[in-house]
Amino acid sequence: MGSLAQELWHAVQAHGNGQSDFEEIYDLLEEISHSSRFYYSEFGEATISPDTRTGDYAQALQRLIQDQIIEVFGTPPPRRVGQWQTAWCWAHFLNSIHPGKGYVIPLFTTNYDISFEHLRSELEQTHHIYIEDAFHRNLPGAYPWITKRLSTWQPDDDKEYVWVFRLHGCVAWEKPDSDDMPHVPHAPAYIYFDRNGQPAKDRPSWDRAVIWPSKHKRPFKDPYWTEYRYFLRCLDNAKVLIFLGYGFGDDHIKAAVAEALEYNSHLEIIAISDVASESEFRYRLSPIPSANVNFVKGQFTPEGIGELLEHCNKALRPFV
């Protein structure tokens, strides 16, 4: 989110060189562009006056932010390492914690980026890790998101699976348009691929299926609600919950974890982060009790993945 704020800052500067419709948000942008957090509500509520909130100013601001979300999170991350290195890190991490063939690891993410959409085929072909989601991949170009696939799909006994749940959507996901796609069944979201088999980035930006980066999110509609509901179910039954590089900026996620700790006596939490100070990290956890979180410092990079896995597996040993 810090990267998004910086890109927004540059985009606003370029838009009118200080004389644009967005000049009143300059100070706020400059303040948060050096922060790891960004919330759309800080613009939409704090900087847009009531008489202009629904006018041209608000619409232009929404479009600007939406365009930057597509640009920032539509590039295969992380930027500091190559794509094949990213796949290598994910492969080693998932293989390290995977219980074995025939089992499925549920992986929940709040990121908008297209990591797993890009790495899906490579993880399968090179590392034999099979990435699944709720999209029914049977139509060329447009795959519908099917709610019932979460309950009807069955894993093969000879494969290791990871099911990716995107709690806030993805920039490669599109909202349905029945007039534009009469040949596909109705679904709350679609994923589009170009001729090279990669998630299409050049679709119109106004119909992306993402939840805005607001402090108080409302994931009550599909596809977000079904994904979030499975997160809650997993919290009720899981032995271990691993947070990897998460900033704990979502109140609804933290509240769900804090509540689960009251009802699931077996639940243990491991949090992997590259922050320098453990005390700084624990400050962000509330309302999750800090005493319930096992902090592991590590870098999710080719240089740091070995040490990260060593510390992670050591932390996992008592619980699995």
Secondary structure, DSSP 8 states (H G I E B T S, - for coil): -HHHHHHHHHHHHHHHTT-STTGGGHHHHHHHTTSS---HHHHHTTTS-TTTTTSHHHHHHHHHHHHHHHHHHTS-S-TTS-HHHHHHHHHHHHHHH---TT-EEEEEE---S-HHHHHHHHHHHHH-EEEE-SB---SSSEEEB-TTHHHH----TT-EEEEEEETTEEEEEE---TTT-TTS---S-EEEB-TTSSB---S-GGGEEE----SS----STTHHHHHHHHHHHHHH-SEEEEES-----HHHHHHHHHHHHH-TT-EEEEEE--S-HHHHHHT-TTS-GGGEEEEE---STTTHHHHHHHHHHHHTTT-
